[in-house]
Amino acid sequence: MMQVTVLAPAKVNLHLEVKDRRPDGFHNLESIFLALDFGDILHFEPVSESNTVEIVMEWPGFHGKKQNFIPLEGNIIYKALTLFRDKTCFYQGFRIKVEKHVPMGGGLGGGSSDAAAALLTLNEIAGRPLNRNTLLDLAALLGSDVPFFIHETPAALITGRGELIKPIEAPCLFFVLVNPGFPSDTATAFMLLDKYRKSEKFNARPPTSSYIISNFSFFNDFLPVFEEREKTVYNEIISQLQELGAVYASLSGAGSTCFGVFENLDIAQKAAAALQSKWEFVKCCRIADAAQYPQRT
């Protein structure tokens, strides 16, 4: 076998409504996920020793800033590989190099996409022993966002805890992603949301956008729940994106990356250039092209 290289695309939540808490402890969601043409790059190199795995994390583009160390057993790619081996008895050894372009804890689904890419790639290498439904079952064990990436669709309406996925037509849009340089922990964000909804501060959802796609007006339920430091930073970034021409700007997932939606690439590129010196991470990208996804059964 030769080395296999794949893109694990990032995503943005164009809309994110958090509903009731489920009996399993998760929350029901309603969200629009958009896959981007930007993400992590994974290289799978087979090694002769069976039942072994080495994962090498590289951080190009982060200007030498030290990233969090991830022990092998805690790496979601390793967890995906372990689930796949347990299900298929496919024990080929691999050295997996990850070019990590997506900020960790950034609300862009980087880890979830890496896990899905690992499951899909291993399944291809092994001769497709698992069908899509089985891959989706494994994906749900790894995290609520992982099933979306198994579908390999540019855009989808997401419900349930994240496992109910309805592909929708992907609009032609451009995005400027802005990460402020600190992560957001999803579990903590949900805890803050539950606390906020029990407090006197909670009286309404965040203002909805007048920008509408697929009959949706957009908001993100997490925006009001953070401490003042984070909230101030997010609102500052969102305001700057709007001033630079974004037709809509918000927070992706539970943070910490904000994004602006642009209908014109030139305006988006100029906005990104204007923000480069102000924020830790700025990226101009577009919705992933459906043609980049291989057809699978």
C-alpha positions in Angstrom: 0.0 0.0 0.0 1.1 3.5 -0.8 0.6 6.6 1.4 -2.9 8.1 1.3 -3.5 11.8 1.8 -6.9 13.2 2.6 -8.5 16.6 3.5 -10.5 16.7 6.7 -12.7 19.8 6.1 -13.6 22.2 8.8 -17.3 23.3 9.2 -19.2 26.3 10.4 -22.5 26.4 12.1 -24.5 28.9 10.1 -27.3 28.5 12.6 -27.3 26.8 16.0 -30.3 26.4 18.2 -29.9 24.3 21.4 -33.2 22.7 22.5 -34.2 20.5 25.4 -31.8 18.2 27.3 -32.3 14.5 26.3 -32.5 11.5 28.7 -28.9 10.6 27.6 -27.6 13.9 28.9 -27.1 15.5 25.5 -29.1 18.3 24.1 -31.3 18.2 21.0 -30.0 20.6 18.4 -31.1 22.3 15.2 -28.2 23.5 13.2 -27.1 24.2 9.6 -23.6 22.8 9.0 -21.5 23.9 6.1 -18.3 22.1 5.2 -15.4 24.3 4.0 -12.6 23.9 1.5 -10.2 24.4 4.3 -9.2 21.9 7.0 -6.6 19.5 8.4 -4.6 17.2 6.1 -4.1 13.6 7.1 -1.4 11.4 5.7 -1.8 7.6 6.2 1.5 5.7 5.7 1.3 1.9 6.2 4.0 0.3 8.3 5.1 -3.4 8.4 4.2 -4.0 12.1 0.6 -5.0 12.4 -1.7 -3.6 15.2 0.5 -0.5 15.7 -0.2 3.2 15.2 1.9 6.3 15.4 0.2 9.7 15.2 2.4 12.7 14.5 0.8 16.2 15.0 2.2 19.1 13.0 1.0 22.7 13.4 1.8 24.7 10.2 0.5 28.3 10.2 0.4 28.7 14.0 3.6 30.8 14.0 5.4 28.5 16.5 2.8 28.9 19.1 2.8 25.8 21.4 -0.3 23.7 21.0 -1.8 21.4 23.5 -0.1 18.0 23.7 -2.5 15.2 22.9 -1.6 11.7 24.4 -2.1 8.9 21.9 -5.0 7.3 23.8 -6.8 10.7 24.0 -6.4 11.4 20.3 -9.7 11.1 18.5 -8.0 9.7 15.4 -6.6 6.9 17.6 -10.1 6.3 19.0 -11.5 6.1 15.5 -8.8 3.6 14.5 -9.5 1.5 17.6 -13.2 1.4 16.9 -12.6 0.4 13.3 -10.2 -2.4 14.2 -12.6 -3.7 16.8 -15.4 -3.8 14.3 -13.4 -5.2 11.3 -10.3 -7.0 12.7 -8.3 -5.0 10.2 -4.9 -4.7 12.0 -2.7 -3.0 9.4 -0.2 -0.7 11.2 -0.1 3.0 10.3 2.0 6.1 10.8 -0.5 9.0 10.6 0.8 12.5 10.1 -1.7 15.3 10.8 -1.1 18.8 9.4 -3.3 20.6 11.9 -4.6 23.8 10.3 -7.9 24.1 12.3 -7.5 25.7 15.7 -8.3 23.3 18.6 -11.4 24.3 20.6 -12.4 26.6 17.8 -15.9 25.4 17.0 -14.9 24.4 13.5 -15.2 20.6 14.0 -11.5 19.9 13.4 -11.2 16.9 15.7 -14.6 15.5 14.5 -13.6 15.8 10.9 -10.2 14.2 11.6 -12.1 11.2 13.2 -14.5 10.9 10.2 -11.6 11.1 7.7 -9.8 8.3 9.6 -12.9 6.1 9.5 -13.6 6.7 5.8 -10.0 6.3 4.8 -9.5 3.1 6.8 -12.6 1.7 5.3 -11.4 2.4 1.8 -7.9 0.9 2.5 -9.5 -2.2 4.0 -11.7 -2.8 0.9 -15.0 -1.2 2.3 -15.9 -3.8 4.8 -18.4 -1.4 6.5 -21.4 0.3 4.9 -22.3 3.9 5.6 -24.9 3.1 8.3 -22.3 1.2 10.3 -19.7 4.0 9.8 -22.4 6.4 11.1 -22.9 4.2 14.2 -19.2 4.3 14.9 -19.0 8.0 14.3 -21.8 8.7 16.8 -19.7 7.0 19.5 -16.9 9.4 18.8 -18.8 12.7 19.0 -22.0 14.5 18.0 -20.4 16.3 15.0 -18.6 13.3 13.5 -21.6 11.8 11.6 -22.0 15.0 9.5 -18.5 14.5 8.1 -19.2 10.8 7.3 -22.0 12.0 5.0 -19.4 14.0 2.9 -22.0 16.6 2.0 -21.2 20.3 1.7 -24.4 21.4 3.6 -26.9 19.8 5.9 -29.7 20.4 8.4 -28.6 18.8 11.6 -31.1 17.6 14.3 -31.2 15.2 17.2 -27.9 15.3 19.1 -26.2 15.7 15.8 -26.8 12.3 14.3 -29.9 13.2 12.2 -28.5 14.7 8.9 -30.5 16.0 6.0 -28.3 17.3 3.1 -29.5 20.6 1.7 -28.4 22.6 -1.4 -25.1 24.4 -0.7 -25.3 28.1 -1.4 -22.4 29.8 -3.1 -20.9 31.7 -0.2 -17.4 32.8 1.1 -16.3 33.0 4.7 -13.8 34.8 6.8 -12.9 32.8 9.9 -11.4 34.7 12.9 -10.1 32.9 16.0 -9.2 35.2 18.9 -6.3 33.0 20.1 -8.1 31.1 23.0 -10.1 27.9 22.9 -13.7 27.2 24.0 -14.6 24.0 25.8 -17.8 22.6 24.5 -18.9 20.9 27.7 -18.3 24.1 29.7 -20.3 26.1 27.1 -23.3 23.8 27.5 -23.0 24.1 31.3 -23.0 27.9 31.0 -26.0 27.7 28.7 -28.0 25.6 31.1 -27.0 28.0 33.9 -27.9 31.1 31.8 -31.3 29.7 31.0 -32.1 29.3 34.7 -31.0 32.8 35.5 -32.9 36.1 35.5 -30.8 37.2 32.5 -32.5 34.8 30.2 -35.6 36.3 28.6 -35.1 35.7 24.8 -32.9 34.2 22.2 -30.1 36.2 20.6 -31.3 38.5 17.8 -32.0 36.7 14.6 -30.4 37.7 11.3 -32.4 39.1 8.4 -30.1 37.1 6.1 -32.1 34.0 5.1 -31.1 30.8 3.4 -33.5 27.8 3.0 -36.2 29.6 5.0 -33.9 30.0 8.0 -33.1 33.1 9.9 -30.0 32.6 11.9 -28.7 32.8 15.5 -26.4 31.0 17.8 -27.8 30.2 21.3 -24.3 30.2 22.9 -23.5 33.9 22.1 -25.1 35.4 25.3 -23.9 32.8 27.8 -20.1 33.4 28.1 -18.3 35.5 30.7 -17.8 39.1 29.8 -14.2 38.7 28.6 -15.1 36.1 25.9 -18.4 37.8 25.1 -16.7 41.1 24.5 -14.1 39.6 22.2 -16.7 37.7 20.2 -18.9 40.8 19.8 -15.9 42.8 18.7 -14.9 40.4 16.0 -18.5 40.0 14.8 -18.9 43.8 14.6 -15.6 44.1 12.6 -16.7 41.5 10.1 -20.0 43.3 9.6 -18.2 46.6 9.1 -16.0 45.0 6.5 -18.9 43.8 4.4 -20.2 40.5 5.9 -23.9 40.0 5.2 -24.0 37.9 8.4 -21.5 37.2 11.2 -21.7 35.0 14.2 -20.0 32.4 16.4 -19.4 28.9 15.1 -20.5 26.1 17.4 -19.7 26.8 21.0 -16.8 29.0 20.0 -14.2 30.2 19.9 -14.0 31.0 16.2 -16.3 33.7 14.7 -17.1 33.9 11.0 -18.4 36.3 8.5 -20.5 35.3 5.5 -19.7 37.1 2.2 -21.4 36.8 -1.2 -18.4 38.3 -3.0 -14.9 36.7 -2.9 -13.0 40.0 -3.4 -14.8 41.6 -0.5 -14.1 38.5 1.7 -10.4 38.5 0.8 -10.1 42.2 1.6 -11.8 41.7 4.9 -9.4 38.9 5.8 -6.4 41.1 4.9 -7.7 43.9 7.1 -8.1 41.5 10.1 -4.8 39.7 9.7 -2.9 42.0 12.0 -5.6 42.2 14.7 -6.3 38.6 15.5 -4.5 35.3 16.1 -5.9 33.4 13.2 -7.7 34.6 10.1 -8.7 32.5 7.1 -10.7 33.2 3.9 -12.4 30.1 2.5 -15.5 28.9 0.7 -18.0 26.1 1.0 -16.6 22.7 0.0 -17.3 21.6 -3.6 -19.6 18.6 -3.7 -17.4 17.3 -6.5 -14.4 16.8 -4.1 -16.3 14.1 -2.3 -16.0 10.6 -3.7 -19.1 8.5 -4.1 -19.4 5.8 -1.4 -22.0 3.2 -0.6 
